Every structure is written in C-alpha cells, then in structure tokens.
Amino acid sequence: MSAPVLDVERLVKRYRDLVALDGVSLTIGTGEIFALLGPNGAGKTTLIGAVCGLVRKTSGTVRLFGTDLDVDPIGPRFQVGLVPQEVNFDPFFTVRESLRIQLGYYGRPPDEARIAEILEALDLTAKADVQTRALSGGMRRRLLIAKALVHRPRLVFLDEPTAGVDVELRRDLWAYVRRLRQEGTTVVLTTHYLEEAEELADRVGIINEGRLLLVEDTQALLARMGERRLRVSFGEPLPRLPEGLTEGGTLAEDGRSLIYIERAGRPRASEVLGRLYAGGADIQDVETRASRLEDVLLDVLHGRSGAPS
C-alpha cells in the first residue's frame, strides 16, 4: 500500500502564550479532496504553512509522500502547490513570464506547452502577455491559482481560493479541481463557501482553536449529524400530535402548524405526512429543509456534535 500523501502527527505550533496548533494529527490519501473547515483564527492557515514550510512548527511530525520533513525539508515540497489567501507576485512581469519563472522556482525546465495549457484552463490566454499589475482582482486570483498548478504538483493547497471573486471563477476553479482529482492530484482546500466544500470534498476536517475536532466522510457526516426540518400548515386546527410523533414534533398552540425534526432513529418526514393524511388532517402547505454542511459545522463548533473521539 502506498504511503499517504500527507501524514501529520501531534503537530504543535506556539506563539509565546498562543497555541495555534494543539496536537493536530491528520492523514490524507492520494487523489482525495479534503476540506479543512473552521472559523477565522482556527489554525487552518497555520497548518498549511507548517506543511509548506512557511511556518516553523514547535513540535510534532509532518510527512509528505512518506518522507519526514525533519529529514528532508526540501525535496518533497517541490511536489506541493499553494494558493495563498494573499495576492503576491511581481507586478512588472507578464502573466506568461510569471508562470515561466514559477516553473524555475520548482526546478522544472521551461515548458511552453504546459504554460499554454494552464493559461487556457484558467481562462488567462487573452491576458498571457499583460503585465500582472494591469490585471483585475479576479484575474490576479486566477494567476495565483495558475502559479500553484503550473509545475504539476501532486498535492495542492487552496487556502480560500475564491474569497471575494466572481461566480464564474468559482465555477471554473471547481471544475478544474474535479479534473485534478481525476488525474490523481490531492487537493486540500479551506473555504467559507461551505456549499462548495459540501459538493466537492470527499472528507472534511473541522478545526477550532488549534484542535482538530472531527475528520469524517462528508456524506457520512451529513447523514449522521444532519436533520430534516418539516413544517406542515393546516386549514383546520389539528387537535393533537399523531401517536409516535411527540419526539421531534411540536404543534403550534393554535393547532394550525406542525414543526417536525427528522433525525436518525425517528420516523422519516414522508412517514409523518402519511400519518397526518391517514388521520384526516387538512394539510394546506408543506415545507422541508435538509441540513447543510454549514449547520453541521455550527453544531460541532458549539459542542452539539456526537463527534467520534
């Protein structure tokens, strides 16, 4: 069995009295899209920085592609790409020149075909010979992503890559992320657009105050902790809750509406509606809403998870 792409054990980072990472352990496999979620200041960027060499860890072990970075801190990082939160590049080079230079930073020979490919993938071809200082904010963000990918990394960190950018870029980037996964590239992303993480990520990790609270398959997590809220409105008041619906069901004082929370172990919303119809309830309107990853994240952060230890 091949070694994990990333293996972090008991990683700690302290800044004097502040503990930014508190014993984080995490393993990420080949071709996985992993979403690292948490509030601002939770430790996401610090963790990424420790892996990429931008942050000096206090203690713990980081292995990239099976290599301990304490033994070889340089070699494995040539196979890593990073899209940082901050826009950072020399404003006097053209887009094409910036990508050519980036290849050199990673010890790659000039590769005009690869540059053309990445320019096309990120819709930058028309801007290839424009100086970067003349780019719009969205185009600058596209260039950052292109720089992180031009050397064909095996592991890519996307740290809030779509923060403050247009919908078109978000759509294009996520389409390209799916393509990267098909090619075997591992992607670790942080984002505050949780619908993106829910749609893209194979697994999610939730971090807060430097501690990794939970790591789980995305769909399994939603099934385990998610819920469906059912709201039923009645034309005629319902005198009482049907039998078996007292757990999870709340009938309004006037009997004209019912709120039911479907969770694991309770009857499904469809069963609740069936019982109401069978009982002759005068149903006028039905609304349902399933939990999203955002709801689960808030539950975990506020200690309402049944998170596995």
N, C-alpha and C positions, 0 to 999 in steps of 0.2 A: 504494500500500500504506500502511495506517495506521501511525502511529508506535507503538512498543512502549508498553505501559502503564508499565513501569519499565525504565530503562536505566542501569546503574551501570558506570562506567569507572574502573579503577585507584583504588578508594576506599581511603583510609588513615585510620586513627584511632590516635593515640598518646596514652598517658597517661604522660608522663615516659619511663621506661625500658620501659614495657609497650606492645607493639604489639598492639592489639585487632583491627584490620583491616589486612591486609597486601596492598594492591593488588588488592582484590576487583573483578572485572568480571562482570556478570550482566545478562541481558536476559530479561524476562518479557512474554508477549503477552496479548492480550485474551481473557478467558474461560478462562484457564488456572488449574488448581490446582497450585501449586508447593510442594513440601515442602522446607524448609531444615532439614537434619539435622546433628547433631554433638553431642559431649559438652557437659556444663556448662562454661561459660567459653570456648567455641569461637569466639564472636563473633556468634552468631545475633541476640541482642537488641540488640547494638551496631549491627549492620547495619540492623535495623528502626528503631532510634532515629534513625539518621542520615537515613533516608528520611523519617521522620515529624516531624523537627525537634526531637527530644528529645536528640540527641547532635550536637555540633558537630564536623564532620569536620576532619581535619588537611589532607587534600588529596584530589584526585580530583573526579569529576563525577557528579552524580545528576540524571537527567531523569525527570520524571513527566509522562506523557501528551505527550511530546515537548518539554516545557518544562524548561530548565535551572534548577534551584532556586537557582543563584547569581544568575540574572537575575530570577526571580520566586519568592521563597521562600514566599509565602503562597497565591496563587491555586490552584495545583494541589493543595495539601494539603487544601482544602475538599472534595475528592473522594476522600479517603482515610479509612478507618476502622481503628481499632486496638483489639484486645482485649489488654490488657497482662497480664503474669503476676500483678501485684499487684492486690488489690481496692482500688479508690479511688473513693469518691463521698461526697457529703454525707449523713450519716445522718439528717438531720432532714426531708428531702423524701420524698414518697411515690414509688413506682415511676413512676407516670404523670407526676408533676411532674419527675422526673429526666430522663425522655425528652423532655418539652416543653422543658426548659432546654437539653438537648443539641442539639436542633434549632436553637435560637438561637445556640449556640456556632458552628455551621456556617453561619450566615447564612440559615437556612431559616425560612419563616413557620410559624406554628402549623399542625399537620396532625393533627387528632384521628383521622382515618381511618387514617393511616399508623401512628400510635401504637397504635391498636387492632389493626392487622394484625401488627405486630411483637410485641405482647404475646401474641397468640394463637399466633403461630409458635413462640414460646419458652415456651409454657405458663405465662405470667405474668398472664393475665387475672384470675384469682382474687386476685392479690396487687397489683393495679393501684393501690389506694388505701391500701396498707400502707406505713408508713414504712420506709425501707430498713434502718434499724438493727434492725428486728424480723425481717428475713429470715434464713433459714437460709443456711449456706455455699453450698449448691448453687443456691439462688435468687439469691443475690448474684452468683454467677458467670453465671447466666442474664441478670441485669440488665446486667452488663458487656458481654455479647455484644449485647444489645438496643441499648445506647447506641452501640456501634460501628457498628450497621447502620441505625439509625433514619433517618439522613439520606440513605440510598440511595447509598452510596459506590461508585465504580467499581473501587476497589482496597481490599481488606480484608486486614489483617494479624492473624492469630490466633496469638498467642505463648503456647504451652502452654495453650490454652483449656480443656482438660478435665483439667488436673492436679488430682488429689485430689477429683474429682467422681464422682457415681454413674453407673452404666451407662446409665440412662435418659437423662440429659442428654447423654452422649456420643452415643448413638444419635440423639437429636433434633437435635443440632447438626450431625452429619454429613449427616443427611437435608436439613437446611436449606442446608448448603454445596453439595450437589449442585443444589439448586434455584437457588441464586445463580449457579452456573456456567451453568445453562440460560438464565438471564436475561442472561448476558454479563458478570457480575461476575468480576473476577480475584481469586483468593484465594491468599495466601501463608501457610503455616502452619508452625509449629515444634511438634513433639510428641515425647515419649519413648515414646508408644504406637506403635511402628513398624508394627504391623499396620494401624493407621488410615491411615498415610501410604501404605503399600503398596496399600491398597484404593482410596484417594481420589485420590492425586496423579497428574497426567499426567507430570510430571517431578520429579526430586529433585536437590537440590544438597547435597553433603557438605562441611562446613566444619570446620576444626580449626586451633586456634592462629592464628586470624585469616586463614587462607588457604583459598580455595575449591578443594578438591581435585578435584571432579568435578561435572559437570552432565550429566544424561542422562535420556532417556525411561525411566520406571520399568520397564516391561515389557522393554524392550531391555536395560536394565542387569541385570535378573534373569536374562535369557536368556544374556547374555554372561558374567557372573561367577558365576551360580548353579550349583549342582550338586545331584544327587540321590544320596542315600546308600541303598544297597540292602544289607540284611542277610538272608542265607539260612541257615537251620538245617537240618542233615541228620540223618536217622535212622541212617544208616550213614556212617562217615567217608569223606570224599572224598579219594582218594589224591593228587591234584594239580589245579592250576587248568586249566580247559579252555584250549585254544590261543586266543590272541588276547586273553586276559583278564588277562595278567600286569601290564599297565599299568592301574592303577586297582583291581586286585583283590588282596585279602590273605586268604589261607586260614589259619585257626587252626591251631596246632601239632597239635592232636588231629584235625584234618580235619573237625570237626563244624559249623563255621560259616564263612561267607564274608562279608567286607565288600567291597563294590564301590562306587567313587565314579564316578558318571556325570558327565562334563563334555563340553563342546563338542569334537568330534573323536573321541570314544570311542564304542564301541557303547552303544546305549540299554539301560536296565535290562531292558526286555522281551526284547531280543535275548540278554542274558546268561541270563535264565531259560530262554529257548528252547534255548540251547546246553546248559544243565545238564540239562533234560528229555531232550533228544536223546541226551545221553551216559549216560542211565540213572541220574542222581543221585537219591538217596532224599530228596526235599525234604519237610521236615516243617513249616516255617514261613517266611513271607516278610514282611519289614517294609521299608517305604520312607519316606523323609522328604526332601522338597524344600527347598532353601534358601529362606529368607525374607529380607526386606529387612534384618532385624537382622543376619543372617550376613554379608551383603554389606557393610553399614556397618562391621562389625568388621574385615573384610578390608581395606577401604580405609584405615581409621584405623591399622591395623597394617602398612600398606605392602605388603599382599598383593594389590593390585588389578592389573589390566592397564589402569589408567585411561588414557584418552586424554589426550595432552598438550594 
